[in-house]
Amino acid sequence: MTPFIQTGQNIDLSHGSKSYPVVQVAEDAGISLHWSENGKKLNWTLGEEYVSLELGQVFNSENNSCIRRFFKPVKTGSSVGLRLKADRPEGIKAYTNARIITMKGDEVIENGSIIINGNRISEIGNSSDIKIPAEAEIIDCKGKTIMPGLIDVHAHLETFRYGTSPQQMVLFCQSGIWSNHYTRSILEF
């Protein structure tokens, strides 16, 4: 952050600027930067926290262009505390006649079925050995292969500000990726 100084010319600023007072206000990062209505606070979000910094903490009140000598970048803010219920499927589904990669060594079931109750696999095996519950929705997977979902541990999803895009997640799922780690989240959570 730096005070606004009218010069009538372009000003080149960076973290190492010497001609103007520049200060790092956050220890890690911040997004969605915005000013308070009266322009006396800088606000931003970082992970689940909302951070607010009064300009008086950064600049001397007598001389707004002078940075306070012992100012330390902000480490934490106020927890937003947003908690949402996770979507949880209901009912029983039977995926039948599929080629199934089981992850038990090199085991592949050429004509297998998987029974899923809610969000849990309750049974997996050869189609001839699996009893399908009467209430199950049956999905015929003939000619398809079912395998455990992949995990992308270095994803650049850019979901932090606007959330997850359904179109983006469909592309991941079509590639067999059912979980991912957003690489920026280490700093932000």
Secondary structure as GFF3:
##gff-version 3
##sequence-region A 1 189
A	DSSP	beta_strand	31	35	.	.	.	ID=ss1
A	DSSP	beta_strand	41	46	.	.	.	ID=ss2
A	DSSP	beta_strand	49	54	.	.	.	ID=ss3
A	DSSP	alpha_helix	55	58	.	.	.	ID=ss4
A	DSSP	beta_strand	78	79	.	.	.	ID=ss5
A	DSSP	beta_strand	92	101	.	.	.	ID=ss6
A	DSSP	beta_strand	108	117	.	.	.	ID=ss7
A	DSSP	beta_strand	120	126	.	.	.	ID=ss8
A	DSSP	three_ten_helix	127	129	.	.	.	ID=ss9
A	DSSP	beta_strand	137	140	.	.	.	ID=ss10
A	DSSP	beta_strand	145	146	.	.	.	ID=ss11
A	DSSP	beta_strand	150	155	.	.	.	ID=ss12
A	DSSP	alpha_helix	166	174	.	.	.	ID=ss13
A	DSSP	beta_strand	177	182	.	.	.	ID=ss14
A	DSSP	alpha_helix	185	188	.	.	.	ID=ss15
###
